[in-house]
Amino acid sequence: MPMDVAELNLLCDDRGFLIDSKVWVKEVAQALAEQEGIDLTPAHWEILHLLRAFYSEFEEAPANRALVNWVKRHEGPDKGNSIYLMHLFPGSPARVGSRLAGLPKPKNCL
């Protein structure tokens, strides 16, 4: 399904994940966050950039456990825990965060 953001016509799959993560820009994240009812703060952006770094290194979006460990490794235990991430990305931090970061749906996410 197409989505128009920042004068870009973006293609998304049937769950709203970008088909091509390379076209992701800040405005895309903001538009997707708006659809989720999330107002992006610096804390959100920090995790979105970590998600994109994970994808860059491993060529896949992280599942929840991998995301928690990745954040813990880079930002410490205060941020690298499920409660903190659920507060930022309700429902499924890996699924919602990956969607906002312009990544494919993580494996094993519903």
Backbone as XML, in Angstrom:
<?xml version="1.0"?>
<chain id="A" units="angstrom">
  <residue number="1" name="MET">
    <atom name="N" x="0.840" y="-1.176" z="0.000"/>
    <atom name="CA" x="0.000" y="0.000" z="0.000"/>
    <atom name="C" x="0.886" y="1.240" z="0.000"/>
  </residue>
  <residue number="2" name="PRO">
    <atom name="N" x="0.567" y="2.209" z="-0.814"/>
    <atom name="CA" x="1.394" y="3.416" z="-0.892"/>
    <atom name="C" x="1.118" y="4.370" z="0.271"/>
  </residue>
  <residue number="3" name="MET">
    <atom name="N" x="2.129" y="5.149" z="0.626"/>
    <atom name="CA" x="2.018" y="6.158" z="1.666"/>
    <atom name="C" x="2.799" y="7.372" z="1.203"/>
  </residue>
  <residue number="4" name="ASP">
    <atom name="N" x="2.186" y="8.546" z="1.215"/>
    <atom name="CA" x="2.866" y="9.774" z="0.804"/>
    <atom name="C" x="3.365" y="10.510" z="2.034"/>
  </residue>
  <residue number="5" name="VAL">
    <atom name="N" x="4.681" y="10.683" z="2.108"/>
    <atom name="CA" x="5.316" y="11.397" z="3.219"/>
    <atom name="C" x="6.475" y="12.196" z="2.647"/>
  </residue>
  <residue number="6" name="ALA">
    <atom name="N" x="6.563" y="13.461" z="3.034"/>
    <atom name="CA" x="7.676" y="14.321" z="2.630"/>
    <atom name="C" x="7.924" y="14.234" z="1.119"/>
  </residue>
  <residue number="7" name="GLU">
    <atom name="N" x="6.829" y="14.300" z="0.362"/>
    <atom name="CA" x="6.889" y="14.249" z="-1.098"/>
    <atom name="C" x="7.458" y="12.939" z="-1.636"/>
  </residue>
  <residue number="8" name="LEU">
    <atom name="N" x="7.469" y="11.899" z="-0.810"/>
    <atom name="CA" x="7.898" y="10.572" z="-1.231"/>
    <atom name="C" x="6.671" y="9.671" z="-1.301"/>
  </residue>
  <residue number="9" name="ASN">
    <atom name="N" x="6.577" y="8.885" z="-2.341"/>
    <atom name="CA" x="5.517" y="7.887" z="-2.427"/>
    <atom name="C" x="6.143" y="6.569" z="-1.987"/>
  </residue>
  <residue number="10" name="LEU">
    <atom name="N" x="5.867" y="6.169" z="-0.756"/>
    <atom name="CA" x="6.503" y="5.008" z="-0.157"/>
    <atom name="C" x="5.608" y="3.787" z="-0.245"/>
  </residue>
  <residue number="11" name="LEU">
    <atom name="N" x="6.212" y="2.647" z="-0.495"/>
    <atom name="CA" x="5.458" y="1.404" z="-0.534"/>
    <atom name="C" x="5.613" y="0.674" z="0.798"/>
  </residue>
  <residue number="12" name="CYS">
    <atom name="N" x="4.465" y="0.260" z="1.331"/>
    <atom name="CA" x="4.440" y="-0.486" z="2.588"/>
    <atom name="C" x="3.767" y="-1.827" z="2.345"/>
  </residue>
  <residue number="13" name="ASP">
    <atom name="N" x="4.099" y="-2.797" z="3.192"/>
    <atom name="CA" x="3.418" y="-4.087" z="3.101"/>
    <atom name="C" x="2.031" y="-3.965" z="3.738"/>
  </residue>
  <residue number="14" name="ASP">
    <atom name="N" x="1.310" y="-5.047" z="3.817"/>
    <atom name="CA" x="-0.057" y="-5.004" z="4.328"/>
    <atom name="C" x="-0.148" y="-4.696" z="5.824"/>
  </residue>
  <residue number="15" name="ARG">
    <atom name="N" x="0.979" y="-4.716" z="6.535"/>
    <atom name="CA" x="0.999" y="-4.373" z="7.965"/>
    <atom name="C" x="1.608" y="-2.998" z="8.225"/>
  </residue>
  <residue number="16" name="GLY">
    <atom name="N" x="1.921" y="-2.256" z="7.157"/>
    <atom name="CA" x="2.434" y="-0.901" z="7.313"/>
    <atom name="C" x="3.940" y="-0.784" z="7.453"/>
  </residue>
  <residue number="17" name="PHE">
    <atom name="N" x="4.679" y="-1.852" z="7.173"/>
    <atom name="CA" x="6.142" y="-1.803" z="7.225"/>
    <atom name="C" x="6.660" y="-1.376" z="5.850"/>
  </residue>
  <residue number="18" name="LEU">
    <atom name="N" x="7.652" y="-0.491" z="5.846"/>
    <atom name="CA" x="8.232" y="-0.058" z="4.579"/>
    <atom name="C" x="8.809" y="-1.241" z="3.815"/>
  </residue>
  <residue number="19" name="ILE">
    <atom name="N" x="8.612" y="-1.234" z="2.507"/>
    <atom name="CA" x="9.178" y="-2.270" z="1.653"/>
    <atom name="C" x="10.683" y="-2.050" z="1.502"/>
  </residue>
  <residue number="20" name="ASP">
    <atom name="N" x="11.098" y="-0.790" z="1.393"/>
    <atom name="CA" x="12.512" y="-0.453" z="1.210"/>
    <atom name="C" x="12.980" y="0.427" z="2.365"/>
  </residue>
  <residue number="21" name="SER">
    <atom name="N" x="13.748" y="-0.132" z="3.283"/>
    <atom name="CA" x="14.189" y="0.616" z="4.466"/>
    <atom name="C" x="15.143" y="1.760" z="4.128"/>
  </residue>
  <residue number="22" name="LYS">
    <atom name="N" x="15.686" y="1.748" z="2.934"/>
    <atom name="CA" x="16.640" y="2.802" z="2.550"/>
    <atom name="C" x="15.964" y="4.145" z="2.296"/>
  </residue>
  <residue number="23" name="VAL">
    <atom name="N" x="14.643" y="4.147" z="2.085"/>
    <atom name="CA" x="13.941" y="5.406" z="1.820"/>
    <atom name="C" x="13.474" y="6.079" z="3.109"/>
  </residue>
  <residue number="24" name="TRP">
    <atom name="N" x="13.785" y="5.485" z="4.247"/>
    <atom name="CA" x="13.363" y="6.016" z="5.543"/>
    <atom name="C" x="14.014" y="7.365" z="5.812"/>
  </residue>
  <residue number="25" name="VAL">
    <atom name="N" x="13.218" y="8.313" z="6.241"/>
    <atom name="CA" x="13.676" y="9.623" z="6.697"/>
    <atom name="C" x="12.883" y="9.977" z="7.954"/>
  </residue>
  <residue number="26" name="LYS">
    <atom name="N" x="13.314" y="10.992" z="8.645"/>
    <atom name="CA" x="12.688" y="11.407" z="9.898"/>
    <atom name="C" x="11.175" y="11.605" z="9.736"/>
  </residue>
  <residue number="27" name="GLU">
    <atom name="N" x="10.772" y="12.198" z="8.627"/>
    <atom name="CA" x="9.350" y="12.459" z="8.398"/>
    <atom name="C" x="8.537" y="11.166" z="8.294"/>
  </residue>
  <residue number="28" name="VAL">
    <atom name="N" x="9.153" y="10.119" z="7.776"/>
    <atom name="CA" x="8.479" y="8.816" z="7.689"/>
    <atom name="C" x="8.202" y="8.306" z="9.102"/>
  </residue>
  <residue number="29" name="ALA">
    <atom name="N" x="9.204" y="8.360" z="9.951"/>
    <atom name="CA" x="9.032" y="7.908" z="11.335"/>
    <atom name="C" x="7.931" y="8.705" z="12.027"/>
  </residue>
  <residue number="30" name="GLN">
    <atom name="N" x="7.914" y="10.005" z="11.811"/>
    <atom name="CA" x="6.902" y="10.841" z="12.448"/>
    <atom name="C" x="5.500" y="10.491" z="11.951"/>
  </residue>
  <residue number="31" name="ALA">
    <atom name="N" x="5.352" y="10.255" z="10.652"/>
    <atom name="CA" x="4.048" y="9.895" z="10.097"/>
    <atom name="C" x="3.585" y="8.536" z="10.630"/>
  </residue>
  <residue number="32" name="LEU">
    <atom name="N" x="4.493" y="7.576" z="10.684"/>
    <atom name="CA" x="4.147" y="6.253" z="11.196"/>
    <atom name="C" x="3.824" y="6.313" z="12.689"/>
  </residue>
  <residue number="33" name="ALA">
    <atom name="N" x="4.574" y="7.119" z="13.428"/>
    <atom name="CA" x="4.319" y="7.275" z="14.867"/>
    <atom name="C" x="2.942" y="7.889" z="15.091"/>
  </residue>
  <residue number="34" name="GLU">
    <atom name="N" x="2.585" y="8.843" z="14.268"/>
    <atom name="CA" x="1.268" y="9.459" z="14.378"/>
    <atom name="C" x="0.169" y="8.405" z="14.204"/>
  </residue>
  <residue number="35" name="GLN">
    <atom name="N" x="0.356" y="7.495" z="13.257"/>
    <atom name="CA" x="-0.605" y="6.417" z="13.051"/>
    <atom name="C" x="-0.711" y="5.518" z="14.285"/>
  </residue>
  <residue number="36" name="GLU">
    <atom name="N" x="0.383" y="5.380" z="15.019"/>
    <atom name="CA" x="0.405" y="4.542" z="16.232"/>
    <atom name="C" x="-0.046" y="5.306" z="17.472"/>
  </residue>
  <residue number="37" name="GLY">
    <atom name="N" x="-0.257" y="6.628" z="17.336"/>
    <atom name="CA" x="-0.625" y="7.442" z="18.485"/>
    <atom name="C" x="0.552" y="7.748" z="19.387"/>
  </residue>
  <residue number="38" name="ILE">
    <atom name="N" x="1.753" y="7.779" z="18.805"/>
    <atom name="CA" x="2.980" y="8.025" z="19.569"/>
    <atom name="C" x="3.554" y="9.381" z="19.181"/>
  </residue>
  <residue number="39" name="ASP">
    <atom name="N" x="3.869" y="10.200" z="20.175"/>
    <atom name="CA" x="4.545" y="11.477" z="19.968"/>
    <atom name="C" x="6.035" y="11.232" z="20.210"/>
  </residue>
  <residue number="40" name="LEU">
    <atom name="N" x="6.824" y="11.285" z="19.158"/>
    <atom name="CA" x="8.243" y="10.932" z="19.268"/>
    <atom name="C" x="9.021" y="11.947" z="20.101"/>
  </residue>
  <residue number="41" name="THR">
    <atom name="N" x="9.748" y="11.419" z="21.070"/>
    <atom name="CA" x="10.601" y="12.218" z="21.948"/>
    <atom name="C" x="12.059" y="11.833" z="21.661"/>
  </residue>
  <residue number="42" name="PRO">
    <atom name="N" x="13.022" y="12.549" z="22.244"/>
    <atom name="CA" x="14.419" y="12.135" z="22.074"/>
    <atom name="C" x="14.658" y="10.681" z="22.502"/>
  </residue>
  <residue number="43" name="ALA">
    <atom name="N" x="13.948" y="10.193" z="23.509"/>
    <atom name="CA" x="14.103" y="8.797" z="23.941"/>
    <atom name="C" x="13.674" y="7.836" z="22.829"/>
  </residue>
  <residue number="44" name="HIS">
    <atom name="N" x="12.596" y="8.161" z="22.124"/>
    <atom name="CA" x="12.158" y="7.335" z="21.001"/>
    <atom name="C" x="13.212" y="7.322" z="19.893"/>
  </residue>
  <residue number="45" name="TRP">
    <atom name="N" x="13.711" y="8.511" z="19.577"/>
    <atom name="CA" x="14.696" y="8.608" z="18.491"/>
    <atom name="C" x="15.946" y="7.803" z="18.810"/>
  </residue>
  <residue number="46" name="GLU">
    <atom name="N" x="16.353" y="7.808" z="20.065"/>
    <atom name="CA" x="17.519" y="7.029" z="20.483"/>
    <atom name="C" x="17.311" y="5.543" z="20.155"/>
  </residue>
  <residue number="47" name="ILE">
    <atom name="N" x="16.139" y="5.024" z="20.471"/>
    <atom name="CA" x="15.854" y="3.613" z="20.206"/>
    <atom name="C" x="15.689" y="3.367" z="18.706"/>
  </residue>
  <residue number="48" name="LEU">
    <atom name="N" x="15.063" y="4.281" z="17.997"/>
    <atom name="CA" x="14.918" y="4.117" z="16.546"/>
    <atom name="C" x="16.279" y="4.024" z="15.868"/>
  </residue>
  <residue number="49" name="HIS">
    <atom name="N" x="17.212" y="4.857" z="16.297"/>
    <atom name="CA" x="18.561" y="4.801" z="15.717"/>
    <atom name="C" x="19.276" y="3.504" z="16.105"/>
  </residue>
  <residue number="50" name="LEU">
    <atom name="N" x="19.053" y="3.015" z="17.316"/>
    <atom name="CA" x="19.629" y="1.726" z="17.712"/>
    <atom name="C" x="19.027" y="0.584" z="16.896"/>
  </residue>
  <residue number="51" name="LEU">
    <atom name="N" x="17.731" y="0.644" z="16.627"/>
    <atom name="CA" x="17.093" y="-0.367" z="15.781"/>
    <atom name="C" x="17.718" y="-0.377" z="14.394"/>
  </residue>
  <residue number="52" name="ARG">
    <atom name="N" x="17.939" y="0.791" z="13.828"/>
    <atom name="CA" x="18.530" y="0.866" z="12.491"/>
    <atom name="C" x="19.978" y="0.380" z="12.504"/>
  </residue>
  <residue number="53" name="ALA">
    <atom name="N" x="20.694" y="0.636" z="13.598"/>
    <atom name="CA" x="22.070" y="0.134" z="13.723"/>
    <atom name="C" x="22.070" y="-1.393" z="13.803"/>
  </residue>
  <residue number="54" name="PHE">
    <atom name="N" x="21.130" y="-1.953" z="14.554"/>
    <atom name="CA" x="21.007" y="-3.416" z="14.645"/>
    <atom name="C" x="20.757" y="-3.991" z="13.253"/>
  </residue>
  <residue number="55" name="TYR">
    <atom name="N" x="19.834" y="-3.390" z="12.524"/>
    <atom name="CA" x="19.498" y="-3.866" z="11.174"/>
    <atom name="C" x="20.708" y="-3.753" z="10.252"/>
  </residue>
  <residue number="56" name="SER">
    <atom name="N" x="21.436" y="-2.681" z="10.365"/>
    <atom name="CA" x="22.633" y="-2.480" z="9.541"/>
    <atom name="C" x="23.679" y="-3.564" z="9.810"/>
  </residue>
  <residue number="57" name="GLU">
    <atom name="N" x="23.806" y="-3.959" z="11.065"/>
    <atom name="CA" x="24.806" y="-4.963" z="11.425"/>
    <atom name="C" x="24.353" y="-6.393" z="11.119"/>
  </residue>
  <residue number="58" name="PHE">
    <atom name="N" x="23.093" y="-6.704" z="11.380"/>
    <atom name="CA" x="22.633" y="-8.092" z="11.275"/>
    <atom name="C" x="21.698" y="-8.377" z="10.097"/>
  </residue>
  <residue number="59" name="GLU">
    <atom name="N" x="21.309" y="-7.345" z="9.373"/>
    <atom name="CA" x="20.432" y="-7.446" z="8.203"/>
    <atom name="C" x="19.080" y="-8.064" z="8.519"/>
  </residue>
  <residue number="60" name="GLU">
    <atom name="N" x="18.598" y="-7.838" z="9.730"/>
    <atom name="CA" x="17.250" y="-8.208" z="10.113"/>
    <atom name="C" x="16.843" y="-7.344" z="11.301"/>
  </residue>
  <residue number="61" name="ALA">
    <atom name="N" x="15.544" y="-7.161" z="11.447"/>
    <atom name="CA" x="15.040" y="-6.416" z="12.594"/>
    <atom name="C" x="15.064" y="-7.335" z="13.816"/>
  </residue>
  <residue number="62" name="PRO">
    <atom name="N" x="15.371" y="-6.786" z="14.993"/>
    <atom name="CA" x="15.475" y="-7.636" z="16.180"/>
    <atom name="C" x="14.118" y="-8.044" z="16.739"/>
  </residue>
  <residue number="63" name="ALA">
    <atom name="N" x="14.047" y="-9.229" z="17.291"/>
    <atom name="CA" x="12.898" y="-9.640" z="18.092"/>
    <atom name="C" x="13.016" y="-8.923" z="19.438"/>
  </residue>
  <residue number="64" name="ASN">
    <atom name="N" x="11.990" y="-9.007" z="20.266"/>
    <atom name="CA" x="11.990" y="-8.259" z="21.529"/>
    <atom name="C" x="13.205" y="-8.547" z="22.412"/>
  </residue>
  <residue number="65" name="ARG">
    <atom name="N" x="13.520" y="-9.809" z="22.605"/>
    <atom name="CA" x="14.656" y="-10.141" z="23.482"/>
    <atom name="C" x="15.971" y="-9.586" z="22.933"/>
  </residue>
  <residue number="66" name="ALA">
    <atom name="N" x="16.159" y="-9.716" z="21.638"/>
    <atom name="CA" x="17.380" y="-9.184" z="21.018"/>
    <atom name="C" x="17.425" y="-7.659" z="21.129"/>
  </residue>
  <residue number="67" name="LEU">
    <atom name="N" x="16.271" y="-7.013" z="20.989"/>
    <atom name="CA" x="16.218" y="-5.557" z="21.125"/>
    <atom name="C" x="16.596" y="-5.132" z="22.539"/>
  </residue>
  <residue number="68" name="VAL">
    <atom name="N" x="16.029" y="-5.791" z="23.530"/>
    <atom name="CA" x="16.355" y="-5.467" z="24.927"/>
    <atom name="C" x="17.860" y="-5.617" z="25.165"/>
  </residue>
  <residue number="69" name="ASN">
    <atom name="N" x="18.437" y="-6.702" z="24.716"/>
    <atom name="CA" x="19.874" y="-6.921" z="24.913"/>
    <atom name="C" x="20.716" y="-5.903" z="24.163"/>
  </residue>
  <residue number="70" name="TRP">
    <atom name="N" x="20.295" y="-5.543" z="22.960"/>
    <atom name="CA" x="21.027" y="-4.561" z="22.153"/>
    <atom name="C" x="21.011" y="-3.188" z="22.836"/>
  </residue>
  <residue number="71" name="VAL">
    <atom name="N" x="19.844" y="-2.787" z="23.320"/>
    <atom name="CA" x="19.733" y="-1.499" z="24.000"/>
    <atom name="C" x="20.533" y="-1.526" z="25.297"/>
  </residue>
  <residue number="72" name="LYS">
    <atom name="N" x="20.457" y="-2.624" z="26.033"/>
    <atom name="CA" x="21.220" y="-2.747" z="27.280"/>
    <atom name="C" x="22.719" y="-2.616" z="27.003"/>
  </residue>
  <residue number="73" name="ARG">
    <atom name="N" x="23.170" y="-3.242" z="25.938"/>
    <atom name="CA" x="24.594" y="-3.199" z="25.575"/>
    <atom name="C" x="25.053" y="-1.783" z="25.219"/>
  </residue>
  <residue number="74" name="HIS">
    <atom name="N" x="24.180" y="-1.022" z="24.563"/>
    <atom name="CA" x="24.574" y="0.309" z="24.085"/>
    <atom name="C" x="24.180" y="1.451" z="25.010"/>
  </residue>
  <residue number="75" name="GLU">
    <atom name="N" x="23.128" y="1.249" z="25.806"/>
    <atom name="CA" x="22.638" y="2.341" z="26.649"/>
    <atom name="C" x="22.550" y="1.997" z="28.129"/>
  </residue>
  <residue number="76" name="GLY">
    <atom name="N" x="22.846" y="0.755" z="28.480"/>
    <atom name="CA" x="22.824" y="0.356" z="29.880"/>
    <atom name="C" x="21.489" y="-0.234" z="30.303"/>
  </residue>
  <residue number="77" name="PRO">
    <atom name="N" x="21.458" y="-0.804" z="31.516"/>
    <atom name="CA" x="20.283" y="-1.527" z="31.992"/>
    <atom name="C" x="19.066" y="-0.643" z="32.268"/>
  </residue>
  <residue number="78" name="ASP">
    <atom name="N" x="19.261" y="0.647" z="32.517"/>
    <atom name="CA" x="18.108" y="1.517" z="32.766"/>
    <atom name="C" x="17.208" y="1.615" z="31.537"/>
  </residue>
  <residue number="79" name="LYS">
    <atom name="N" x="17.801" y="1.564" z="30.356"/>
    <atom name="CA" x="17.030" y="1.645" z="29.114"/>
    <atom name="C" x="16.895" y="0.280" z="28.450"/>
  </residue>
  <residue number="80" name="GLY">
    <atom name="N" x="17.808" y="-0.606" z="28.728"/>
    <atom name="CA" x="17.787" y="-1.928" z="28.122"/>
    <atom name="C" x="16.963" y="-2.900" z="28.928"/>
  </residue>
  <residue number="81" name="ASN">
    <atom name="N" x="15.674" y="-2.608" z="29.042"/>
    <atom name="CA" x="14.759" y="-3.513" z="29.732"/>
    <atom name="C" x="13.373" y="-3.393" z="29.104"/>
  </residue>
  <residue number="82" name="SER">
    <atom name="N" x="12.587" y="-4.433" z="29.249"/>
    <atom name="CA" x="11.276" y="-4.506" z="28.599"/>
    <atom name="C" x="10.325" y="-3.406" z="29.048"/>
  </residue>
  <residue number="83" name="ILE">
    <atom name="N" x="10.346" y="-3.057" z="30.318"/>
    <atom name="CA" x="9.411" y="-2.044" z="30.836"/>
    <atom name="C" x="9.671" y="-0.692" z="30.178"/>
  </residue>
  <residue number="84" name="TYR">
    <atom name="N" x="10.940" y="-0.298" z="30.111"/>
    <atom name="CA" x="11.289" y="0.977" z="29.484"/>
    <atom name="C" x="10.857" y="0.990" z="28.019"/>
  </residue>
  <residue number="85" name="LEU">
    <atom name="N" x="11.155" y="-0.076" z="27.299"/>
    <atom name="CA" x="10.832" y="-0.136" z="25.872"/>
    <atom name="C" x="9.326" y="-0.214" z="25.639"/>
  </residue>
  <residue number="86" name="MET">
    <atom name="N" x="8.596" y="-0.917" z="26.501"/>
    <atom name="CA" x="7.135" y="-0.977" z="26.379"/>
    <atom name="C" x="6.505" y="0.391" z="26.619"/>
  </residue>
  <residue number="87" name="HIS">
    <atom name="N" x="7.103" y="1.166" z="27.489"/>
    <atom name="CA" x="6.609" y="2.522" z="27.739"/>
    <atom name="C" x="6.727" y="3.372" z="26.466"/>
  </residue>
  <residue number="88" name="LEU">
    <atom name="N" x="7.818" y="3.205" z="25.746"/>
    <atom name="CA" x="8.039" y="3.981" z="24.513"/>
    <atom name="C" x="7.222" y="3.453" z="23.342"/>
  </residue>
  <residue number="89" name="PHE">
    <atom name="N" x="7.183" y="2.128" z="23.199"/>
    <atom name="CA" x="6.539" y="1.475" z="22.053"/>
    <atom name="C" x="5.555" y="0.420" z="22.562"/>
  </residue>
  <residue number="90" name="PRO">
    <atom name="N" x="4.362" y="0.856" z="22.985"/>
    <atom name="CA" x="3.387" y="-0.068" z="23.574"/>
    <atom name="C" x="3.004" y="-1.220" z="22.637"/>
  </residue>
  <residue number="91" name="GLY">
    <atom name="N" x="2.693" y="-2.325" z="23.266"/>
    <atom name="CA" x="2.282" y="-3.518" z="22.517"/>
    <atom name="C" x="3.438" y="-4.453" z="22.292"/>
  </residue>
  <residue number="92" name="SER">
    <atom name="N" x="4.303" y="-4.088" z="21.376"/>
    <atom name="CA" x="5.495" y="-4.871" z="21.065"/>
    <atom name="C" x="6.596" y="-3.907" z="20.649"/>
  </residue>
  <residue number="93" name="PRO">
    <atom name="N" x="7.535" y="-3.624" z="21.548"/>
    <atom name="CA" x="8.590" y="-2.676" z="21.198"/>
    <atom name="C" x="9.335" y="-3.034" z="19.917"/>
  </residue>
  <residue number="94" name="ALA">
    <atom name="N" x="9.610" y="-4.317" z="19.703"/>
    <atom name="CA" x="10.343" y="-4.708" z="18.496"/>
    <atom name="C" x="9.515" y="-4.464" z="17.239"/>
  </residue>
  <residue number="95" name="ARG">
    <atom name="N" x="8.240" y="-4.830" z="17.280"/>
    <atom name="CA" x="7.385" y="-4.668" z="16.101"/>
    <atom name="C" x="7.099" y="-3.194" z="15.828"/>
  </residue>
  <residue number="96" name="VAL">
    <atom name="N" x="6.626" y="-2.486" z="16.846"/>
    <atom name="CA" x="6.275" y="-1.070" z="16.671"/>
    <atom name="C" x="7.527" y="-0.248" z="16.375"/>
  </residue>
  <residue number="97" name="GLY">
    <atom name="N" x="8.586" y="-0.472" z="17.136"/>
    <atom name="CA" x="9.830" y="0.275" z="16.919"/>
    <atom name="C" x="10.409" y="0.020" z="15.541"/>
  </residue>
  <residue number="98" name="SER">
    <atom name="N" x="10.401" y="-1.217" z="15.107"/>
    <atom name="CA" x="10.928" y="-1.540" z="13.773"/>
    <atom name="C" x="10.103" y="-0.872" z="12.682"/>
  </residue>
  <residue number="99" name="ARG">
    <atom name="N" x="8.798" y="-0.876" z="12.861"/>
    <atom name="CA" x="7.936" y="-0.220" z="11.879"/>
    <atom name="C" x="8.279" y="1.267" z="11.780"/>
  </residue>
  <residue number="100" name="LEU">
    <atom name="N" x="8.410" y="1.939" z="12.931"/>
    <atom name="CA" x="8.722" y="3.365" z="12.927"/>
    <atom name="C" x="10.128" y="3.639" z="12.408"/>
  </residue>
  <residue number="101" name="ALA">
    <atom name="N" x="11.029" y="2.692" z="12.607"/>
    <atom name="CA" x="12.412" y="2.840" z="12.133"/>
    <atom name="C" x="12.553" y="2.483" z="10.654"/>
  </residue>
  <residue number="102" name="GLY">
    <atom name="N" x="11.452" y="2.108" z="10.022"/>
    <atom name="CA" x="11.493" y="1.803" z="8.592"/>
    <atom name="C" x="12.059" y="0.437" z="8.266"/>
  </residue>
  <residue number="103" name="LEU">
    <atom name="N" x="12.020" y="-0.466" z="9.233"/>
    <atom name="CA" x="12.588" y="-1.800" z="9.043"/>
    <atom name="C" x="11.489" y="-2.817" z="8.740"/>
  </residue>
  <residue number="104" name="PRO">
    <atom name="N" x="11.871" y="-3.986" z="8.245"/>
    <atom name="CA" x="10.867" y="-5.033" z="8.043"/>
    <atom name="C" x="10.359" y="-5.553" z="9.390"/>
  </residue>
  <residue number="105" name="LYS">
    <atom name="N" x="9.231" y="-6.236" z="9.349"/>
    <atom name="CA" x="8.659" y="-6.829" z="10.560"/>
    <atom name="C" x="9.650" y="-7.868" z="11.099"/>
  </residue>
  <residue number="106" name="PRO">
    <atom name="N" x="9.951" y="-7.787" z="12.395"/>
    <atom name="CA" x="10.848" y="-8.787" z="12.977"/>
    <atom name="C" x="10.267" y="-10.199" z="12.856"/>
  </residue>
  <residue number="107" name="LYS">
    <atom name="N" x="11.134" y="-11.160" z="12.686"/>
    <atom name="CA" x="10.693" y="-12.554" z="12.668"/>
    <atom name="C" x="10.086" y="-12.880" z="14.019"/>
  </residue>
  <residue number="108" name="ASN">
    <atom name="N" x="9.146" y="-13.787" z="14.034"/>
    <atom name="CA" x="8.478" y="-14.254" z="15.254"/>
    <atom name="C" x="7.617" y="-13.197" z="15.921"/>
  </residue>
  <residue number="109" name="CYS">
    <atom name="N" x="7.333" y="-12.078" z="15.247"/>
    <atom name="CA" x="6.406" y="-11.090" z="15.801"/>
    <atom name="C" x="5.062" y="-11.268" z="15.140"/>
  </residue>
  <residue number="110" name="LEU">
    <atom name="N" x="4.019" y="-11.195" z="15.948"/>
    <atom name="CA" x="2.664" y="-11.333" z="15.414"/>
    <atom name="C" x="2.199" y="-10.063" z="14.765"/>
  </residue>
</chain>
